[in-house]
Amino acid sequence: MTLINWLFVGYILVSIGIVAVLEQEKVLLRLALNESYRQLGYKEEATDGDNDGVVQDGTKWARKVSKKTK
């Protein structure tokens, strides 16, 4: 193989490594955000207990019921 081929292979391997690290960082950030929201009282799968059309009443995350949470 010529030098240019080796450089190209090296470039591809480094690119794959960078993408793998970025994907792992994205997953770790998502986990950290989910944990932070959970500790602050946010409930992603909240249900409307009093059937008023709003979930998480009285919190800063109060929102209208979506079809998904009914």
mmCIF file of the N, C-alpha and C atoms, coordinates in Angstrom:
data_MODEL
# 
_entry.id   MODEL 
# 
loop_
_atom_site.group_PDB 
_atom_site.id 
_atom_site.type_symbol 
_atom_site.label_atom_id 
_atom_site.label_alt_id 
_atom_site.label_comp_id 
_atom_site.label_asym_id 
_atom_site.label_entity_id 
_atom_site.label_seq_id 
_atom_site.pdbx_PDB_ins_code 
_atom_site.Cartn_x 
_atom_site.Cartn_y 
_atom_site.Cartn_z 
_atom_site.occupancy 
_atom_site.B_iso_or_equiv 
_atom_site.pdbx_formal_charge 
_atom_site.auth_seq_id 
_atom_site.auth_comp_id 
_atom_site.auth_asym_id 
_atom_site.auth_atom_id 
_atom_site.pdbx_PDB_model_num 
ATOM 1   N N  . MET A 1 1  ? 0.844   -1.185 0.000  1.00 0.00 ? 1  MET A N  1 
ATOM 2   C CA . MET A 1 1  ? 0.000   0.000  0.000  1.00 0.00 ? 1  MET A CA 1 
ATOM 3   C C  . MET A 1 1  ? 0.884   1.242  0.000  1.00 0.00 ? 1  MET A C  1 
ATOM 4   N N  . THR A 1 2  ? 0.397   2.250  -0.636 1.00 0.00 ? 2  THR A N  1 
ATOM 5   C CA . THR A 1 2  ? 1.157   3.487  -0.704 1.00 0.00 ? 2  THR A CA 1 
ATOM 6   C C  . THR A 1 2  ? 0.871   4.339  0.530  1.00 0.00 ? 2  THR A C  1 
ATOM 7   N N  . LEU A 1 3  ? 1.647   5.372  0.691  1.00 0.00 ? 3  LEU A N  1 
ATOM 8   C CA . LEU A 1 3  ? 1.491   6.268  1.829  1.00 0.00 ? 3  LEU A CA 1 
ATOM 9   C C  . LEU A 1 3  ? 0.114   6.925  1.828  1.00 0.00 ? 3  LEU A C  1 
ATOM 10  N N  . ILE A 1 4  ? -0.372  7.295  0.669  1.00 0.00 ? 4  ILE A N  1 
ATOM 11  C CA . ILE A 1 4  ? -1.683  7.951  0.593  1.00 0.00 ? 4  ILE A CA 1 
ATOM 12  C C  . ILE A 1 4  ? -2.789  7.003  1.032  1.00 0.00 ? 4  ILE A C  1 
ATOM 13  N N  . ASN A 1 5  ? -2.657  5.725  0.715  1.00 0.00 ? 5  ASN A N  1 
ATOM 14  C CA . ASN A 1 5  ? -3.644  4.730  1.153  1.00 0.00 ? 5  ASN A CA 1 
ATOM 15  C C  . ASN A 1 5  ? -3.625  4.594  2.669  1.00 0.00 ? 5  ASN A C  1 
ATOM 16  N N  . TRP A 1 6  ? -2.428  4.550  3.259  1.00 0.00 ? 6  TRP A N  1 
ATOM 17  C CA . TRP A 1 6  ? -2.309  4.451  4.713  1.00 0.00 ? 6  TRP A CA 1 
ATOM 18  C C  . TRP A 1 6  ? -2.895  5.688  5.392  1.00 0.00 ? 6  TRP A C  1 
ATOM 19  N N  . LEU A 1 7  ? -2.664  6.841  4.830  1.00 0.00 ? 7  LEU A N  1 
ATOM 20  C CA . LEU A 1 7  ? -3.219  8.071  5.386  1.00 0.00 ? 7  LEU A CA 1 
ATOM 21  C C  . LEU A 1 7  ? -4.747  8.063  5.316  1.00 0.00 ? 7  LEU A C  1 
ATOM 22  N N  . PHE A 1 8  ? -5.268  7.579  4.211  1.00 0.00 ? 8  PHE A N  1 
ATOM 23  C CA . PHE A 1 8  ? -6.716  7.495  4.051  1.00 0.00 ? 8  PHE A CA 1 
ATOM 24  C C  . PHE A 1 8  ? -7.327  6.531  5.065  1.00 0.00 ? 8  PHE A C  1 
ATOM 25  N N  . VAL A 1 9  ? -6.702  5.364  5.238  1.00 0.00 ? 9  VAL A N  1 
ATOM 26  C CA . VAL A 1 9  ? -7.182  4.387  6.224  1.00 0.00 ? 9  VAL A CA 1 
ATOM 27  C C  . VAL A 1 9  ? -7.108  4.991  7.629  1.00 0.00 ? 9  VAL A C  1 
ATOM 28  N N  . GLY A 1 10 ? -6.022  5.674  7.929  1.00 0.00 ? 10 GLY A N  1 
ATOM 29  C CA . GLY A 1 10 ? -5.887  6.323  9.236  1.00 0.00 ? 10 GLY A CA 1 
ATOM 30  C C  . GLY A 1 10 ? -6.962  7.373  9.453  1.00 0.00 ? 10 GLY A C  1 
ATOM 31  N N  . TYR A 1 11 ? -7.235  8.158  8.426  1.00 0.00 ? 11 TYR A N  1 
ATOM 32  C CA . TYR A 1 11 ? -8.278  9.180  8.506  1.00 0.00 ? 11 TYR A CA 1 
ATOM 33  C C  . TYR A 1 11 ? -9.635  8.547  8.813  1.00 0.00 ? 11 TYR A C  1 
ATOM 34  N N  . ILE A 1 12 ? -9.943  7.457  8.144  1.00 0.00 ? 12 ILE A N  1 
ATOM 35  C CA . ILE A 1 12 ? -11.214 6.762  8.363  1.00 0.00 ? 12 ILE A CA 1 
ATOM 36  C C  . ILE A 1 12 ? -11.293 6.221  9.787  1.00 0.00 ? 12 ILE A C  1 
ATOM 37  N N  . LEU A 1 13 ? -10.229 5.614  10.276 1.00 0.00 ? 13 LEU A N  1 
ATOM 38  C CA . LEU A 1 13 ? -10.232 5.058  11.630 1.00 0.00 ? 13 LEU A CA 1 
ATOM 39  C C  . LEU A 1 13 ? -10.378 6.160  12.689 1.00 0.00 ? 13 LEU A C  1 
ATOM 40  N N  . VAL A 1 14 ? -9.688  7.258  12.493 1.00 0.00 ? 14 VAL A N  1 
ATOM 41  C CA . VAL A 1 14 ? -9.813  8.375  13.436 1.00 0.00 ? 14 VAL A CA 1 
ATOM 42  C C  . VAL A 1 14 ? -11.232 8.933  13.397 1.00 0.00 ? 14 VAL A C  1 
ATOM 43  N N  . SER A 1 15 ? -11.803 9.052  12.222 1.00 0.00 ? 15 SER A N  1 
ATOM 44  C CA . SER A 1 15 ? -13.175 9.554  12.088 1.00 0.00 ? 15 SER A CA 1 
ATOM 45  C C  . SER A 1 15 ? -14.162 8.643  12.807 1.00 0.00 ? 15 SER A C  1 
ATOM 46  N N  . ILE A 1 16 ? -13.995 7.349  12.653 1.00 0.00 ? 16 ILE A N  1 
ATOM 47  C CA . ILE A 1 16 ? -14.872 6.392  13.341 1.00 0.00 ? 16 ILE A CA 1 
ATOM 48  C C  . ILE A 1 16 ? -14.722 6.538  14.852 1.00 0.00 ? 16 ILE A C  1 
ATOM 49  N N  . GLY A 1 17 ? -13.503 6.703  15.319 1.00 0.00 ? 17 GLY A N  1 
ATOM 50  C CA . GLY A 1 17 ? -13.267 6.889  16.749 1.00 0.00 ? 17 GLY A CA 1 
ATOM 51  C C  . GLY A 1 17 ? -13.923 8.148  17.279 1.00 0.00 ? 17 GLY A C  1 
ATOM 52  N N  . ILE A 1 18 ? -13.830 9.224  16.531 1.00 0.00 ? 18 ILE A N  1 
ATOM 53  C CA . ILE A 1 18 ? -14.439 10.489 16.956 1.00 0.00 ? 18 ILE A CA 1 
ATOM 54  C C  . ILE A 1 18 ? -15.963 10.349 17.013 1.00 0.00 ? 18 ILE A C  1 
ATOM 55  N N  . VAL A 1 19 ? -16.543 9.723  16.026 1.00 0.00 ? 19 VAL A N  1 
ATOM 56  C CA . VAL A 1 19 ? -17.994 9.525  16.010 1.00 0.00 ? 19 VAL A CA 1 
ATOM 57  C C  . VAL A 1 19 ? -18.421 8.667  17.198 1.00 0.00 ? 19 VAL A C  1 
ATOM 58  N N  . ALA A 1 20 ? -17.671 7.625  17.509 1.00 0.00 ? 20 ALA A N  1 
ATOM 59  C CA . ALA A 1 20 ? -18.008 6.760  18.640 1.00 0.00 ? 20 ALA A CA 1 
ATOM 60  C C  . ALA A 1 20 ? -17.962 7.542  19.951 1.00 0.00 ? 20 ALA A C  1 
ATOM 61  N N  . VAL A 1 21 ? -16.950 8.370  20.132 1.00 0.00 ? 21 VAL A N  1 
ATOM 62  C CA . VAL A 1 21 ? -16.833 9.167  21.355 1.00 0.00 ? 21 VAL A CA 1 
ATOM 63  C C  . VAL A 1 21 ? -17.980 10.164 21.452 1.00 0.00 ? 21 VAL A C  1 
ATOM 64  N N  . LEU A 1 22 ? -18.323 10.815 20.356 1.00 0.00 ? 22 LEU A N  1 
ATOM 65  C CA . LEU A 1 22 ? -19.417 11.780 20.372 1.00 0.00 ? 22 LEU A CA 1 
ATOM 66  C C  . LEU A 1 22 ? -20.750 11.112 20.688 1.00 0.00 ? 22 LEU A C  1 
ATOM 67  N N  . GLU A 1 23 ? -20.980 9.932  20.158 1.00 0.00 ? 23 GLU A N  1 
ATOM 68  C CA . GLU A 1 23 ? -22.212 9.203  20.450 1.00 0.00 ? 23 GLU A CA 1 
ATOM 69  C C  . GLU A 1 23 ? -22.288 8.843  21.928 1.00 0.00 ? 23 GLU A C  1 
ATOM 70  N N  . GLN A 1 24 ? -21.174 8.409  22.497 1.00 0.00 ? 24 GLN A N  1 
ATOM 71  C CA . GLN A 1 24 ? -21.153 8.064  23.914 1.00 0.00 ? 24 GLN A CA 1 
ATOM 72  C C  . GLN A 1 24 ? -21.397 9.309  24.767 1.00 0.00 ? 24 GLN A C  1 
ATOM 73  N N  . GLU A 1 25 ? -20.804 10.424 24.395 1.00 0.00 ? 25 GLU A N  1 
ATOM 74  C CA . GLU A 1 25 ? -21.020 11.673 25.131 1.00 0.00 ? 25 GLU A CA 1 
ATOM 75  C C  . GLU A 1 25 ? -22.486 12.090 25.062 1.00 0.00 ? 25 GLU A C  1 
ATOM 76  N N  . LYS A 1 26 ? -23.109 11.894 23.898 1.00 0.00 ? 26 LYS A N  1 
ATOM 77  C CA . LYS A 1 26 ? -24.520 12.239 23.735 1.00 0.00 ? 26 LYS A CA 1 
ATOM 78  C C  . LYS A 1 26 ? -25.383 11.389 24.668 1.00 0.00 ? 26 LYS A C  1 
ATOM 79  N N  . VAL A 1 27 ? -25.083 10.118 24.760 1.00 0.00 ? 27 VAL A N  1 
ATOM 80  C CA . VAL A 1 27 ? -25.844 9.228  25.640 1.00 0.00 ? 27 VAL A CA 1 
ATOM 81  C C  . VAL A 1 27 ? -25.646 9.635  27.094 1.00 0.00 ? 27 VAL A C  1 
ATOM 82  N N  . LEU A 1 28 ? -24.409 9.923  27.486 1.00 0.00 ? 28 LEU A N  1 
ATOM 83  C CA . LEU A 1 28 ? -24.140 10.320 28.868 1.00 0.00 ? 28 LEU A CA 1 
ATOM 84  C C  . LEU A 1 28 ? -24.830 11.635 29.217 1.00 0.00 ? 28 LEU A C  1 
ATOM 85  N N  . LEU A 1 29 ? -24.841 12.572 28.293 1.00 0.00 ? 29 LEU A N  1 
ATOM 86  C CA . LEU A 1 29 ? -25.517 13.845 28.527 1.00 0.00 ? 29 LEU A CA 1 
ATOM 87  C C  . LEU A 1 29 ? -27.017 13.627 28.681 1.00 0.00 ? 29 LEU A C  1 
ATOM 88  N N  . ARG A 1 30 ? -27.601 12.795 27.843 1.00 0.00 ? 30 ARG A N  1 
ATOM 89  C CA . ARG A 1 30 ? -29.038 12.503 27.936 1.00 0.00 ? 30 ARG A CA 1 
ATOM 90  C C  . ARG A 1 30 ? -29.371 11.862 29.278 1.00 0.00 ? 30 ARG A C  1 
ATOM 91  N N  . LEU A 1 31 ? -28.541 10.937 29.751 1.00 0.00 ? 31 LEU A N  1 
ATOM 92  C CA . LEU A 1 31 ? -28.766 10.306 31.047 1.00 0.00 ? 31 LEU A CA 1 
ATOM 93  C C  . LEU A 1 31 ? -28.670 11.324 32.183 1.00 0.00 ? 31 LEU A C  1 
ATOM 94  N N  . ALA A 1 32 ? -27.691 12.211 32.096 1.00 0.00 ? 32 ALA A N  1 
ATOM 95  C CA . ALA A 1 32 ? -27.524 13.236 33.123 1.00 0.00 ? 32 ALA A CA 1 
ATOM 96  C C  . ALA A 1 32 ? -28.718 14.189 33.144 1.00 0.00 ? 32 ALA A C  1 
ATOM 97  N N  . LEU A 1 33 ? -29.208 14.582 31.969 1.00 0.00 ? 33 LEU A N  1 
ATOM 98  C CA . LEU A 1 33 ? -30.379 15.457 31.910 1.00 0.00 ? 33 LEU A CA 1 
ATOM 99  C C  . LEU A 1 33 ? -31.614 14.768 32.472 1.00 0.00 ? 33 LEU A C  1 
ATOM 100 N N  . ASN A 1 34 ? -31.810 13.515 32.126 1.00 0.00 ? 34 ASN A N  1 
ATOM 101 C CA . ASN A 1 34 ? -32.963 12.778 32.644 1.00 0.00 ? 34 ASN A CA 1 
ATOM 102 C C  . ASN A 1 34 ? -32.900 12.676 34.164 1.00 0.00 ? 34 ASN A C  1 
ATOM 103 N N  . GLU A 1 35 ? -31.732 12.412 34.695 1.00 0.00 ? 35 GLU A N  1 
ATOM 104 C CA . GLU A 1 35 ? -31.567 12.315 36.143 1.00 0.00 ? 35 GLU A CA 1 
ATOM 105 C C  . GLU A 1 35 ? -31.824 13.667 36.794 1.00 0.00 ? 35 GLU A C  1 
ATOM 106 N N  . SER A 1 36 ? -31.350 14.744 36.192 1.00 0.00 ? 36 SER A N  1 
ATOM 107 C CA . SER A 1 36 ? -31.579 16.085 36.737 1.00 0.00 ? 36 SER A CA 1 
ATOM 108 C C  . SER A 1 36 ? -33.059 16.413 36.760 1.00 0.00 ? 36 SER A C  1 
ATOM 109 N N  . TYR A 1 37 ? -33.747 16.139 35.655 1.00 0.00 ? 37 TYR A N  1 
ATOM 110 C CA . TYR A 1 37 ? -35.187 16.389 35.607 1.00 0.00 ? 37 TYR A CA 1 
ATOM 111 C C  . TYR A 1 37 ? -35.918 15.559 36.661 1.00 0.00 ? 37 TYR A C  1 
ATOM 112 N N  . ARG A 1 38 ? -35.516 14.298 36.809 1.00 0.00 ? 38 ARG A N  1 
ATOM 113 C CA . ARG A 1 38 ? -36.167 13.425 37.788 1.00 0.00 ? 38 ARG A CA 1 
ATOM 114 C C  . ARG A 1 38 ? -35.988 13.977 39.196 1.00 0.00 ? 38 ARG A C  1 
ATOM 115 N N  . GLN A 1 39 ? -34.789 14.442 39.517 1.00 0.00 ? 39 GLN A N  1 
ATOM 116 C CA . GLN A 1 39 ? -34.523 14.984 40.846 1.00 0.00 ? 39 GLN A CA 1 
ATOM 117 C C  . GLN A 1 39 ? -35.286 16.273 41.094 1.00 0.00 ? 39 GLN A C  1 
ATOM 118 N N  . LEU A 1 40 ? -35.567 17.026 40.039 1.00 0.00 ? 40 LEU A N  1 
ATOM 119 C CA . LEU A 1 40 ? -36.293 18.288 40.183 1.00 0.00 ? 40 LEU A CA 1 
ATOM 120 C C  . LEU A 1 40 ? -37.809 18.105 40.145 1.00 0.00 ? 40 LEU A C  1 
ATOM 121 N N  . GLY A 1 41 ? -38.282 16.898 39.897 1.00 0.00 ? 41 GLY A N  1 
ATOM 122 C CA . GLY A 1 41 ? -39.714 16.628 39.924 1.00 0.00 ? 41 GLY A CA 1 
ATOM 123 C C  . GLY A 1 41 ? -40.380 16.458 38.577 1.00 0.00 ? 41 GLY A C  1 
ATOM 124 N N  . TYR A 1 42 ? -39.646 16.528 37.486 1.00 0.00 ? 42 TYR A N  1 
ATOM 125 C CA . TYR A 1 42 ? -40.230 16.348 36.159 1.00 0.00 ? 42 TYR A CA 1 
ATOM 126 C C  . TYR A 1 42 ? -40.578 14.885 35.935 1.00 0.00 ? 42 TYR A C  1 
ATOM 127 N N  . LYS A 1 43 ? -41.767 14.637 35.404 1.00 0.00 ? 43 LYS A N  1 
ATOM 128 C CA . LYS A 1 43 ? -42.188 13.272 35.084 1.00 0.00 ? 43 LYS A CA 1 
ATOM 129 C C  . LYS A 1 43 ? -42.517 13.211 33.605 1.00 0.00 ? 43 LYS A C  1 
ATOM 130 N N  . GLU A 1 44 ? -41.694 12.502 32.865 1.00 0.00 ? 44 GLU A N  1 
ATOM 131 C CA . GLU A 1 44 ? -41.891 12.403 31.413 1.00 0.00 ? 44 GLU A CA 1 
ATOM 132 C C  . GLU A 1 44 ? -43.194 11.700 31.068 1.00 0.00 ? 44 GLU A C  1 
ATOM 133 N N  . GLU A 1 45 ? -43.548 10.687 31.834 1.00 0.00 ? 45 GLU A N  1 
ATOM 134 C CA . GLU A 1 45 ? -44.751 9.878  31.566 1.00 0.00 ? 45 GLU A CA 1 
ATOM 135 C C  . GLU A 1 45 ? -45.866 10.239 32.541 1.00 0.00 ? 45 GLU A C  1 
ATOM 136 N N  . ALA A 1 46 ? -46.043 11.526 32.843 1.00 0.00 ? 46 ALA A N  1 
ATOM 137 C CA . ALA A 1 46 ? -47.053 11.960 33.806 1.00 0.00 ? 46 ALA A CA 1 
ATOM 138 C C  . ALA A 1 46 ? -48.460 11.641 33.305 1.00 0.00 ? 46 ALA A C  1 
ATOM 139 N N  . THR A 1 47 ? -49.365 11.367 34.252 1.00 0.00 ? 47 THR A N  1 
ATOM 140 C CA . THR A 1 47 ? -50.757 11.105 33.911 1.00 0.00 ? 47 THR A CA 1 
ATOM 141 C C  . THR A 1 47 ? -51.646 12.161 34.566 1.00 0.00 ? 47 THR A C  1 
ATOM 142 N N  . ASP A 1 48 ? -52.818 12.342 34.003 1.00 0.00 ? 48 ASP A N  1 
ATOM 143 C CA . ASP A 1 48 ? -53.780 13.324 34.490 1.00 0.00 ? 48 ASP A CA 1 
ATOM 144 C C  . ASP A 1 48 ? -54.683 12.654 35.519 1.00 0.00 ? 48 ASP A C  1 
ATOM 145 N N  . GLY A 1 49 ? -54.332 12.804 36.787 1.00 0.00 ? 49 GLY A N  1 
ATOM 146 C CA . GLY A 1 49 ? -55.070 12.128 37.853 1.00 0.00 ? 49 GLY A CA 1 
ATOM 147 C C  . GLY A 1 49 ? -56.457 12.702 38.103 1.00 0.00 ? 49 GLY A C  1 
ATOM 148 N N  . ASP A 1 50 ? -56.660 13.998 37.900 1.00 0.00 ? 50 ASP A N  1 
ATOM 149 C CA . ASP A 1 50 ? -57.957 14.609 38.190 1.00 0.00 ? 50 ASP A CA 1 
ATOM 150 C C  . ASP A 1 50 ? -58.767 14.938 36.939 1.00 0.00 ? 50 ASP A C  1 
ATOM 151 N N  . ASN A 1 51 ? -58.316 14.472 35.803 1.00 0.00 ? 51 ASN A N  1 
ATOM 152 C CA . ASN A 1 51 ? -59.021 14.627 34.516 1.00 0.00 ? 51 ASN A CA 1 
ATOM 153 C C  . ASN A 1 51 ? -59.355 16.079 34.168 1.00 0.00 ? 51 ASN A C  1 
ATOM 154 N N  . ASP A 1 52 ? -58.448 17.003 34.483 1.00 0.00 ? 52 ASP A N  1 
ATOM 155 C CA . ASP A 1 52 ? -58.681 18.407 34.131 1.00 0.00 ? 52 ASP A CA 1 
ATOM 156 C C  . ASP A 1 52 ? -57.961 18.796 32.851 1.00 0.00 ? 52 ASP A C  1 
ATOM 157 N N  . GLY A 1 53 ? -57.297 17.845 32.223 1.00 0.00 ? 53 GLY A N  1 
ATOM 158 C CA . GLY A 1 53 ? -56.611 18.114 30.965 1.00 0.00 ? 53 GLY A CA 1 
ATOM 159 C C  . GLY A 1 53 ? -55.204 18.637 31.127 1.00 0.00 ? 53 GLY A C  1 
ATOM 160 N N  . VAL A 1 54 ? -54.675 18.645 32.370 1.00 0.00 ? 54 VAL A N  1 
ATOM 161 C CA . VAL A 1 54 ? -53.333 19.141 32.640 1.00 0.00 ? 54 VAL A CA 1 
ATOM 162 C C  . VAL A 1 54 ? -52.585 18.099 33.471 1.00 0.00 ? 54 VAL A C  1 
ATOM 163 N N  . VAL A 1 55 ? -51.339 17.840 33.104 1.00 0.00 ? 55 VAL A N  1 
ATOM 164 C CA . VAL A 1 55 ? -50.499 16.953 33.906 1.00 0.00 ? 55 VAL A CA 1 
ATOM 165 C C  . VAL A 1 55 ? -49.477 17.786 34.665 1.00 0.00 ? 55 VAL A C  1 
ATOM 166 N N  . GLN A 1 56 ? -49.038 17.263 35.790 1.00 0.00 ? 56 GLN A N  1 
ATOM 167 C CA . GLN A 1 56 ? -48.084 17.912 36.686 1.00 0.00 ? 56 GLN A CA 1 
ATOM 168 C C  . GLN A 1 56 ? -48.582 19.303 37.105 1.00 0.00 ? 56 GLN A C  1 
ATOM 169 N N  . ASP A 1 57 ? -49.849 19.339 37.533 1.00 0.00 ? 57 ASP A N  1 
ATOM 170 C CA . ASP A 1 57 ? -50.459 20.591 37.993 1.00 0.00 ? 57 ASP A CA 1 
ATOM 171 C C  . ASP A 1 57 ? -49.610 21.232 39.087 1.00 0.00 ? 57 ASP A C  1 
ATOM 172 N N  . GLY A 1 58 ? -49.484 22.549 39.042 1.00 0.00 ? 58 GLY A N  1 
ATOM 173 C CA . GLY A 1 58 ? -48.801 23.286 40.089 1.00 0.00 ? 58 GLY A CA 1 
ATOM 174 C C  . GLY A 1 58 ? -47.282 23.248 40.029 1.00 0.00 ? 58 GLY A C  1 
ATOM 175 N N  . THR A 1 59 ? -46.725 22.670 38.983 1.00 0.00 ? 59 THR A N  1 
ATOM 176 C CA . THR A 1 59 ? -45.270 22.655 38.834 1.00 0.00 ? 59 THR A CA 1 
ATOM 177 C C  . THR A 1 59 ? -44.896 23.482 37.619 1.00 0.00 ? 59 THR A C  1 
ATOM 178 N N  . LYS A 1 60 ? -43.622 23.774 37.485 1.00 0.00 ? 60 LYS A N  1 
ATOM 179 C CA . LYS A 1 60 ? -43.202 24.523 36.302 1.00 0.00 ? 60 LYS A CA 1 
ATOM 180 C C  . LYS A 1 60 ? -43.282 23.676 35.037 1.00 0.00 ? 60 LYS A C  1 
ATOM 181 N N  . TRP A 1 61 ? -43.556 22.377 35.196 1.00 0.00 ? 61 TRP A N  1 
ATOM 182 C CA . TRP A 1 61 ? -43.691 21.494 34.040 1.00 0.00 ? 61 TRP A CA 1 
ATOM 183 C C  . TRP A 1 61 ? -45.146 21.187 33.709 1.00 0.00 ? 61 TRP A C  1 
ATOM 184 N N  . ALA A 1 62 ? -46.070 21.931 34.291 1.00 0.00 ? 62 ALA A N  1 
ATOM 185 C CA . ALA A 1 62 ? -47.487 21.719 34.001 1.00 0.00 ? 62 ALA A CA 1 
ATOM 186 C C  . ALA A 1 62 ? -47.717 21.900 32.498 1.00 0.00 ? 62 ALA A C  1 
ATOM 187 N N  . ARG A 1 63 ? -48.470 20.992 31.916 1.00 0.00 ? 63 ARG A N  1 
ATOM 188 C CA . ARG A 1 63 ? -48.721 21.045 30.484 1.00 0.00 ? 63 ARG A CA 1 
ATOM 189 C C  . ARG A 1 63 ? -50.019 20.333 30.169 1.00 0.00 ? 63 ARG A C  1 
ATOM 190 N N  . LYS A 1 64 ? -50.566 20.637 28.999 1.00 0.00 ? 64 LYS A N  1 
ATOM 191 C CA . LYS A 1 64 ? -51.804 19.981 28.584 1.00 0.00 ? 64 LYS A CA 1 
ATOM 192 C C  . LYS A 1 64 ? -51.531 18.510 28.329 1.00 0.00 ? 64 LYS A C  1 
ATOM 193 N N  . VAL A 1 65 ? -52.557 17.717 28.537 1.00 0.00 ? 65 VAL A N  1 
ATOM 194 C CA . VAL A 1 65 ? -52.450 16.289 28.299 1.00 0.00 ? 65 VAL A CA 1 
ATOM 195 C C  . VAL A 1 65 ? -52.316 16.055 26.808 1.00 0.00 ? 65 VAL A C  1 
ATOM 196 N N  . SER A 1 66 ? -51.306 15.266 26.441 1.00 0.00 ? 66 SER A N  1 
ATOM 197 C CA . SER A 1 66 ? -51.202 14.884 25.040 1.00 0.00 ? 66 SER A CA 1 
ATOM 198 C C  . SER A 1 66 ? -51.941 13.566 24.861 1.00 0.00 ? 66 SER A C  1 
ATOM 199 N N  . LYS A 1 67 ? -52.231 13.240 23.627 1.00 0.00 ? 67 LYS A N  1 
ATOM 200 C CA . LYS A 1 67 ? -52.920 11.972 23.365 1.00 0.00 ? 67 LYS A CA 1 
ATOM 201 C C  . LYS A 1 67 ? -52.129 10.788 23.894 1.00 0.00 ? 67 LYS A C  1 
ATOM 202 N N  . LYS A 1 68 ? -50.792 10.932 23.899 1.00 0.00 ? 68 LYS A N  1 
ATOM 203 C CA . LYS A 1 68 ? -49.921 9.857  24.353 1.00 0.00 ? 68 LYS A CA 1 
ATOM 204 C C  . LYS A 1 68 ? -50.073 9.575  25.848 1.00 0.00 ? 68 LYS A C  1 
ATOM 205 N N  . THR A 1 69 ? -50.360 10.601 26.682 1.00 0.00 ? 69 THR A N  1 
ATOM 206 C CA . THR A 1 69 ? -50.409 10.418 28.128 1.00 0.00 ? 69 THR A CA 1 
ATOM 207 C C  . THR A 1 69 ? -51.805 10.091 28.641 1.00 0.00 ? 69 THR A C  1 
ATOM 208 N N  . LYS A 1 70 ? -52.821 10.138 27.784 1.00 0.00 ? 70 LYS A N  1 
ATOM 209 C CA . LYS A 1 70 ? -54.192 9.844  28.249 1.00 0.00 ? 70 LYS A CA 1 
ATOM 210 C C  . LYS A 1 70 ? -54.333 8.398  28.616 1.00 0.00 ? 70 LYS A C  1 
# 
